[in-house]
Amino acid sequence: MMRSPLRRLALLAALTATVSTVATAGPPWIAIEYPANPHDPGTRGALLTVRTYHHGELMSYELSGTAEGIVNGQRQSMPLDIRRLTQPGVYAVRWQKPAQGTWVLVITSSLSGSFAATAVVTIDSRGGVASVDVPYDTIENGRWRVPKRVAANEIDAMLKSAAATTVARRQ
């Protein structure tokens, strides 16, 4: 009879340690650095640098990205040139804004095929970074920001809004 309560206590202690480890590990994150360092041979000529994290630590993920644009009223998409750098979790993104159009860059990280985080980078009229957004939800009463997927219709809405703003500025 003494064994049963001791086993339950040991199991409870093991579960508590496991849950505590998961809770302190935290969610993934993605950050954009702009402008890219022109003095680093790995980032020279790059538009921006991406850093991927698991909680507070740099961690390598798989990155994919596209430039999404509206040119003369038509939707366009082109892949980004993303290069892994020597430091784990750091990447250089090379891309040059076409002469026409309104553009956003959508950069997504994943690990073993599972979504981790997305950064949406709004490009200004000169081809520089105007803004960066990492869409997220909060969990545990706001304790953690957990990146969420960005739907195609959200990108479309961002592009249409940016295009309308550009037209309004020209008038």
Residue, then its C-alpha position, 0 to 999 in steps of 0.5 A: m500500500m505504501r508503494s502506490p502513493l510513492r509511485r503516484l508522487a514520483l509520477l507527479a514529480a516527473l510530470t511536473a518536471t516535464v511540463s516545467t521544461v516545456a513551459t520554460a522552453g518557449p515558442p520560436w521567433i523570427a527577427i529582421e535586421y535592416p540594413a544588412n551589415p555591409h562589412d560582413p562578407g556574408t551579408r554584403g549586398a544583402l537587403l536584410t538579415v534574418r535571425t531565427y530563435h527558439h525562445g531566446e537562443l539562436m537556432s537554425y530553421e529552414l527558411s523560405g520566402t517570396a516577394e509578393g507584389i502588385v504591379n499595374g494591378q496584377r498580382q506577382s510573386m517571386p522567390l527570395d534568395i535566402r542564404r544560410l550564414t556561418q552563425p546558426g540561425v542567421y541568414a542573408v536575404r538578397w532581393q532587389k525591388p523591381a522598378q514598378g509595384t508595391w511589394v511585401l516580403v514573406i519569410t517563413s521559418s519551419l523545423s522538420g516541415s512544421f511551421a515555426a514563424t513568419a515575418v512580413v516585411t513591407i518594402d518602401s518605394r525606394g526598395g528599403v524596409a518600411s516595416v516588419d510584422v511578425p503576426y502572433d497570438t498570445i497564450e498563458n494570459g499573455r506570457w508568450r507570443v506565439p507566431k501564427r501563419v499568415a494567410a494568402n488573403e492577409i497578404d493580399a489585403m496588405l498589398k491592396s492597402a499599401a497600393a492604395t496608400t501609394v496612389a493617394r500619396r501621388q495625388 
